[in-house]
Amino acid sequence: FKPWLYLMALPNGFTVRVGRFLSDIGYLNNQHLHTDAFTSRPSAYRAFLGGHYFDDGLRVSYIAPTDLYWIVGAEVFSGNSLRAADETGEREFDSTGVYTAFTKFGGDIGFESSWQVGISYLRNENGQLTPEEHDEPAHEDDHEEGHTEDLHAHSASYTGKNTFVTDVVFKWAPNGNYKYQHLTLSAEYFRVSDFMTAELHEEHGEEEQHAEDGNTKDYHQAWYVSGVYQFSPNWSAGLRYGKLDSQLQHEEHFDQQALQETELSVAWHNSHFSTVRVEFSHQSNSGFENAQNDNVITLQYVMALGAHSAHQF
């Protein structure tokens, strides 16, 4: 994604970006899909950000002159792909619907290890459900749809007014030589809250919600932990586990949904521009329309053409 305007040489550590670009919330979102260590993004990204969230907007960021790496920033987007469902086509959405704020800080531990911690917030003015609307399932229960269709739809399946994200990353390379061997450990937690308007709260009523399900709550959440080890310049292996807890509006109540995913990936990197990956994944879920356990083996070939910007941390 190439922004229309990218000002990097501003004084005092400021940068400005205008146009279409990847949001800097979370850890994975600002990274292109071809750099991923697995065949698909975690369920948190597929459910809440449509795989990866990019949009037309403005970003202002600032790198502080501190010993530790510390960046803070804010973004404004149109937010079309993060709008709540509009079954009637009559809802009036805000043309500028998404606002984000983020900070990331990190540093080195000796010359072999480094770390980074991030905190992000996304405000979605068009993310709340209304009584006439019904949220759609994320289809994570079906691997063919959840892993393929969701990655290209670029629309969130579950939305809310407030999204909070925390992420932690640790990297290690023997003797500090990242090219030949390295280990990356990462984890992220998403909480999407306030997905019901006050009118919808009144329509369902707290007593009725608790009568239907004592666990009914006004938020979705998801998390994952991941470990990837490149044991030679050409070979790497990764293991990832994640869980999604969501709610689906269904007539007069909300149905609880849960999805657990475990993925094991082995990749051969022919060069910096091509990768062959084999992945085994297991899904178990409840509360979805076609709830079932799935075991899937995926063969993936990734090829990158032309020059591209440096990879993120």
N, C-alpha and C positions, 0 to 999 in steps of 0.2 A: 504494500500500500504506500503510495507516494503522496505526501501532503502537498497542497498547493503552495504553501509557504512554510519554511522551516528555518528559523533564525537561531543559530547555534552560537554566534560570536557576540552575543549581548554581554554587557559588562556585569560584574559581580555575580557570576554563576547562573544567570537567568537564561532560559531558552523558551521560545514560543513556537508552537506548531499550529497551523491552520489547514484544514482540508479533511480528507478521509484517512484515518489511521486507527491502529489498534489502541484501545484504552490501556492505561498502565495500572489498572487495578489488579490485585492478586499477583501471583508469581508467573503462571503460565500464559496469561492472556496476551502479554505484549510480545510473545514469541510466535514465530510462524510455524504452521503445522508440520512442515517438512523437517523441523529440528526435534520433534517429539521422539521420545524413546518407546512409545506404545502406538498402536494402530489408531487409537481414538483418545479424545480428551476424557478426563474423569467425569462421572455422572453429574457432579456439581456444575461443571462447565456446560454440559449438554442440556441440563435442565434449566439453569438460571441465566446462561449467557448465549445460548444457541451454538455452543461449541467454542467459539471465540468471538468476543464482542469488538467490532469495529464500526465506525460511524463517521458522519460528517460533523466536525466540531472544532473546538479551540482548546489547546492545552498551554498552560503556563507552568513551568517547573523551575526549581531553584536548588542548586547543589551548594550546601553550606561549606565554608572553609574550615572544616574540622579535621582532626586526626582520623576519626572514623568516617567512612563513607556515609553521607546523609543527604537524601534528596526528599523534597516535599513538592507537591504539585496539585493542581486543580484542573478539571476539564468540564466542558459544556458540550453536549451533543443533542442532536435532534431526537434520538431515542426511538425511532420507528420500530426497530426489531425487538424492543423491550416493552412494547405496549401490551396491556391486558387485552383479552379477547373482546371483540365487538361483534356479536352475532347479528345485531340489527343494522349495523352500518350507520347508525345515527348518533353515535357518541362523538362529542367534541373533544379532541385531544389537544394538549399544548404542543405547539410547534417546536419548542425547545423543552424537551421532556426529561433529560437526564443530566444530572450534575454529579461529579465525583471529586473526591479528595483522597490523597494517598501520601504516605511517607514510607521510606525504606532506609534502613541503616544496616551497616555491616562492617566487617573488618577481617584481618588475617590473624591466624593463630600459628605463630612461627612462620616458616616458609613452605609448609606442606598443606596447610588447611586454611579455609576461609568460611565465613558464614554471613547470612543476611536474614533480617526479619522485616516483614512488611505488614502494614495496617492500612486497609482501604475502606472507603465508604462510598456507596452509590445511592443517590436520591432519584427515584423514578416517579415523576409527577403523574404519569399515565399508567402506573402499575397496579392500581387497586381494582378488584372485581366489583361490579355493581350487581344488583339483584337480577337483572335481565341476562347476565352473562354467565357462562360456565367455563371453567378452566379446562384445558385439554391435557390429557396424560402425556408424559414425556416419551413414551414408548421405549423406555429402557428395558421393559420386560421382554421386548422382542429384539434380538441381537441384530437381525438384518436391518431393521428400521432404526433402532437406537444408535447403531454404530455407523451407519452409512447415511441415511436420510437426514438425521439430526445434524450431522457435521456440515451439510450443505444448505440447510434451511436458514441458518443464521437468525433464527427467531427463538426467543425464550419460551419454554413450555410452561414455566411457573414464574409468575411475577409478583412483585410487592412494592410497597412504597420505599422501604429502607432495606438496603443490603449491606451487611458487614462482612469483611473478609480479613482473615489473618493468615500469614504464611511464614514458614521457616525453612531455610535452605542451608545445608552444610556440604562442603566439597573438600575432598582430600585427594592429593596426588603425591605419590612417593617421590621424594627429592624435589618436589615442586614442578615436576615435568608433566604437565597435563596432557601432552600429546600421546604418550605411550600408555599410561595407566591413570585412571581416576575413578573416584567413587562420588556419587551425588545422592544425598538423602534429602527429601523434601516432604512437606506436609502443608495442607491448606484446610481451612474451615470456613464454610459459608453459612450465613444466617439471613434469610429473606423474611422480613417481618411486615406486618400491617398490610396484608393482601386483601383485607375486606374493608369496604367503606363503612362509615358509621351507620348508614342506612341498612347495609347488609347485616351488620351486627344486630341491629334492632329487629330485623326480619327473622333471623334465626333465634335470637335470644340466648342468653347464657344458660338458662335452665334447660332449654331444649337441646343445646349442644352437649351439655354434660349428660343428659338423658340418653343421647344417641351413642356417645363415646366419651368416657371420662378423660381421654387424652386429647380431645379436640383443643387446638390452640391456633393462634393467629400468626403462625410462622412456619416456614419450611427450613430445613437445614441439611447440610451435606458436608462430608469431609473425606479426605484420602491421605494415605501415607505411601511414599514411593522410594525405592532404592534402585539405582542403576550403577552397574560396575562395568567399566571398559577395561578388560584385562589384557588387551593388546591394541595396537592401532587399528586393527581390522575387525575386532570382535567385541561385542558387549552383551550384557544380559541384565534384565530388569524385572522387578517384582513390585506389584502395586495392589493395594487393598483399599476399598472405599465403600461408603454407605450413604444412601440418600433417604431422608425421612420427609415425606411430603403429604399434602392433603388435596383431594379432588372434590370440587363442589358437585354434588349429585342431588338434584331436586331439593329436598328440605333439610339436607344435612351434608356434612363433609366426611368423605371416606379417607381413612388413614392408609398411606402407602409406604412401603419400605423396600429398598433395593440394596443388595450387597453384591459387590463385584470383586473378583480376584483375577489378576492378569499376570502371566509369566511370558516374557518376551526375550527372544534371542535374535541378535542382528549381526549381519556381516556388512561392514562398511567398505565397499570396493574403493571408494574415494570420498572426498569431501562433498561430491555432488551426486552420489548414488548409494543407496542402501537397500539390502534385501532383509526382510524381517519375517520371522515366524512367531506367532503368538497363540498361546492357549489361554482362554478366558472362561471363567465360571460365574454365572449369575444366579442368584436366588432372590425371589421377591414375593411380596404379598400385597393385596389390595388393588392390583392392576387388573384390567379387563381380562387379559390372558395370562394370569399369574402362573408361572412355572419355573423350573430350574433348567438352565441352559448351559451346555458345554460347547464351545465353538473354537475351532482352529482356523486361524487366518494367515494367509500368505500375502505379504505386502511388498511392493517395489516402489521406492521413492527416488525420483530423479529431479534435481534442481538445475535450471538453465540460467546462464548469464550471471552477472555480478549482483551481489546483494550485500546489505549492510552487515556489520559485525553482529555476532550472536550476543544475546543478553547473558547476564550472570547465571 
